Amino acid sequence: MHGDEGVARKRRPHRSRRVILIALASVLTLSLIGGGVTLYVLGADNPALFEGKVSEVESRFADGYPQGEIILTGSSFFERWSSSDEDLAPLDTINVGIGSTKIGDQAAYVDRLVTPFHPRAVVVYAGSNDISGLPFFSKQGDDVAARVISYLDDLHQTLPEARLYYVAITEAPIRVGVRAQIQLANGLLAEYAKSTDFLTFIDTSPELLTPEEEIDATLFGSDNLHFNTLGYEKFSQAIRPILIEDLR
């Protein structure tokens, strides 16, 4: 009896350490929300975290939403694309990207971020934060593709006259460990787009990868996740010709 109790006592600290490590790995991360550094819980979608940013977007159009233009919606790769107006000219575009959002967050706010514009086209960059590479919470590529497809289908049902474009998830240096999952999601979404008459998949990899099809670290900033100026030039070069050809 005493021997068993001794074993139990030895095992408890090991389990406790494991629980603590899991908690530390899963609870907190830093994200730029509302212009400040905010701590937020990782894992499941949490649209309430982005209420302030969505309200900021709405306040930009307090005098009315422009109608029939091209909406860019998604996460930080769009939000940080400050030159999108110039890069996509002469097309009239409106960028409503919100950093750190997952596909579920985007879906939760589609009626406030996209549909009020009654756009003629919607360009989507979403799903990147779902394949984050973070332990315990990074989703599998096929799961993310299914979530994105559900979002795009719903968007098509709501805006049947709008042309939809999905921009491939970027393969960034910080996410090299989940590169295969990113490629899986992109491949499934590209195949899905071919099966529809309303969706175009925009493959950015020819512009963003090296000739050897490796991740080009020179296109990214110090966080190894977001583009630098050269990265956005390449990003634009992948997207602009397709939109110009279809929508000009």
Secondary structure as UniProt FT lines:
FT   HELIX           2..27
FT   STRAND          28..33
FT   TURN            34..35
FT   STRAND          36..41
FT   HELIX           47..50
FT   HELIX           51..60
FT   TURN            61..63
FT   STRAND          70..74
FT   HELIX           76..79
FT   TURN            82..83
FT   HELIX           84..87
FT   TURN            88..90
FT   STRAND          93..95
FT   TURN            99..100
FT   HELIX           103..108
FT   HELIX           110..113
FT   HELIX           115..117
FT   STRAND          121..125
FT   HELIX           128..130
FT   TURN            135..137
FT   HELIX           141..158
FT   TURN            160..161
FT   STRAND          163..167
FT   HELIX           173..178
FT   HELIX           179..194
FT   STRAND          199..202
FT   HELIX           205..208
FT   TURN            211..212
FT   HELIX           217..219
FT   TURN            222..223
FT   HELIX           229..247
//
